[in-house]
Amino acid sequence: MRPEEEEEEEDLVEEEEEDLVEEEADVGRPVQIVLADEDDHAFSLDEEALEQLLLQEAVRDLNVVVVSVAGAFRKGKSFLLDFMLRYMYKQWSSSWMGDPEEPLTGFTWRGGCERETTGILAWSEVFVVEKPDGSKVAVLLIDTQGAFDSQSTIKDCATLFALSTMTSSVQVYNLSQNVQEDDLQHLQLFTEYGRLAMEEVYEKPFQTLMFLIRDWSYPYEHPYGLEGGSCFLNKRLQVKQNQHQELQNVRQHIHSCFSNISCFLLPHPGLKVATNPQFDGRLQDIDVEFKKELVNLVPILLSPENLVEKEIGGVKVTCRDLLQYFKAYMKIYQGQELPHPKSMLQATAEANNLAAVAGAKDVYNKSMEQLCGGDKPYLSPVELERGHAEMRLASVKLFRSIKKMGGEEFCRRYQEQLEAELDEAYINFTKHNDGKNIFYAARTPTTLCALIFVMYVVSLVTGFVGISSVATLCNLVMGVALATLCTWAYVKYSGEFRELGGVIDQVAETLWEQVFSKLFEVARSRVPLGSFLPVPRPRLTSNNNVKKKN
């Protein structure tokens, strides 16, 4: 009987384990859909996980509502999303906030100063909600990695924010205490990075943006909630005539990107939440004012009558479609087509150094123009090279004397760029100067005429001695050279077929350098120049000049 009892106990244990697995599956969990590679600062899409979410039979053909929360790290994004989960599970109940003693679970969150979320996570359960008009939609909640932590580059932050904005119908921009100008500038950068990745840019490419201001400390100026937030945001995003153009551009850009923009002011949740390391999300530890406003905030985003279905180009997107958009957008961000966003310091330092390069190069060009440009006469190559060396040195010295941002190592790259551009400009000035040399300009016709003359003489001699085949070949070469000379003359006169003229010049130059100049050197070395000069005759001494000796 003992073995039978053991078997019964094992069966009971297996049943309990199966029940626990089923309960965990029913509750749901966060699923990583965009993976972050911290070493390479790259992101990849977990297509299998996303397919399991969006291709479920119950939701794949339903229009999708995607609510995403993004913003700086350690500002309570996951904490907020867990209250959204409570609402989605108990939205038909007036007490959806839950028991005061119940710990807050769902998306992983914790107190402290180090980041918790990496990449992009979605809740494993896609909620099916019936709207007031009777239609059913699928609701997907998304949590994103916090921006501006110590391990993320500007490109990382821009990629994640842009991807979540492109795929969401409601983007909650989670901010702390206020909307500062740098918050708007980062939003401009991130949304522009998203707009670049879209194949077609619509009038307003993104849908709903909600500024969620956490820990709002000025309820005496603008009260908590949506109404106070709208009044506050209208002032912040107002474009005024006396504003600097840069500030106007930021605000106009934000207005041009989103179809609907709102703001909600949320109070601080209390000192117990902020300072107690054992805080686990129990409602009893959260301030009453925060809970009151949270009850108003979540239904604004997720109640059936307020749900915003995802649209791209005016067409509603289903869960099945959203999967394809995720794949397409990730391919773009994994490629090299998009420019890399930069920090403000790096962008300013680049502009600063490029301006210094342009200024130094302009000084060099003006000096060289005075030396050999325009209608200045031909200058010997030695003098031109000496002038180039002096002006190049002065130009580099000017570049180094200009105050620049970025440090010595950063500026050295731009100095090397300047030196390369100056050397390239010198080559162009050399060609321009050579064009003024009449002998250089006449090199092609001189070479062709010399070839015609040589072939004519050789054909006469070989024809006279009876080598007719060589004479015929020389006549053929002479005819080709004569036709080439006529063609070259037409090109120079008419300005047409410039490529053909360049080929003829190149062939003639090669022929001159490789054949005629070497023949001339050989002839000059074998026949001394003095042999062509007349030999002075010895003078005869007159007898009258010789003294006679007595």
Secondary structure, DSSP 8 states (H G I E B T S, - for coil): -HHHHHHHHHHHHHHHHHHHHHHHHHH--EEEEEEEETTTTEEEE-HHHHHHHHT-TTTTTSEEEEEEEEEBTTSSHHHHHHHHHHHHHHTTSTTTT--TT----SS----SSS----SEEEES--EEEE-TTS-EEEEEEEEE--BS-TT--HHHHHHHHHHHHHH-SEEEEEEESS--HHHHHHHHHHHHHHHHHSSS--SS-EEEEEEEEES---TTTS-SBHHHHHHHHHHHT---TTS-HHHHHHHHHHHHHEEEEEEEE-----HHHHH-TT----GGGS-HHHHHHHHHHHHHHHSGGG----EETTEE-BHHHHHHHHHHHHHHHHSS-S-----HHHHHHHHHHHHHHHHHHHHHHHHHHHHHSTT-----HHHHHHHHHHHHHHHHHHHHHS--SSHHHHHHHHHHHHHHHHHHHHHHHHHHHHTT-HHHHTHHHHHHHHHHHHHHHHHHHHHHHT-HHHHHHHHHHHHHHHHHHHHHHHHHHH---HHHHHHHHHHHHHHIIIIIHHHHHHHHHHS-GGGGS---------GGGS----
